[in-house]
Amino acid sequence: KRRKNEYEMEIQSLLKMKAKNEEFLKYLYKEAYHIGSHFHLAKYRVEDLEDKIAE
């Protein structure tokens, strides 16, 4: 009986950790998306400036 309780506690602990990791992963994906969009904006602005300088 004690072993079963230990396993159940361990399972609950792992499920909580999994949920936390999934939340963190969502956060990281959002951050990566924002960084990517900022990069592309900056890239296009630089290209635009280069074109204006070239004119």
matplotlib code that plots the C-alpha trace (Angstrom):
import matplotlib.pyplot as plt

x = [0.0, 2.8, 4.5, 1.2, 1.0, 4.6, 4.0, 0.8, 2.6, 5.4, 2.9, 1.2, 4.6, 5.5, 2.1, 2.6, 6.1, 4.8, 2.1, 4.7, 7.0, 4.1, 3.4, 7.0, 7.2, 4.2, 6.0, 9.2, 7.3, 5.7, 9.0, 10.6, 7.7, 8.1, 11.9, 11.4, 8.9, 11.2, 14.1, 12.0, 10.8, 14.4, 15.6, 13.1, 13.8, 17.5, 16.9, 14.6, 17.3, 19.9, 17.7, 17.2, 21.0, 21.6, 19.3]
y = [0.0, 2.4, 1.8, 2.6, 5.9, 6.8, 6.0, 8.1, 11.0, 10.7, 10.6, 13.8, 15.5, 14.6, 15.7, 19.1, 19.4, 18.6, 21.3, 23.8, 22.8, 23.2, 26.7, 27.6, 26.2, 28.3, 31.4, 30.5, 30.1, 33.5, 35.1, 33.5, 34.7, 38.3, 38.2, 36.8, 39.5, 42.3, 40.8, 40.9, 44.4, 45.6, 43.7, 45.4, 48.8, 48.4, 47.2, 50.3, 52.6, 50.9, 51.5, 55.2, 55.6, 54.0, 56.4]
z = [0.0, 0.8, -2.5, -4.3, -2.5, -3.3, -7.0, -7.0, -5.4, -7.9, -10.8, -9.5, -9.1, -12.7, -14.0, -12.3, -13.7, -17.2, -16.9, -15.8, -18.7, -21.2, -19.9, -20.2, -23.7, -24.7, -23.3, -25.2, -28.5, -28.0, -27.2, -30.3, -32.5, -31.2, -31.7, -35.2, -36.1, -34.7, -36.7, -39.9, -39.3, -38.7, -41.7, -44.0, -42.5, -43.1, -46.7, -47.2, -45.9, -48.1, -51.1, -50.2, -49.7, -53.0, -54.8]

ax = plt.figure().add_subplot(projection="3d")
ax.plot(x, y, z, "-o")
ax.set_aspect("equal")
plt.show()
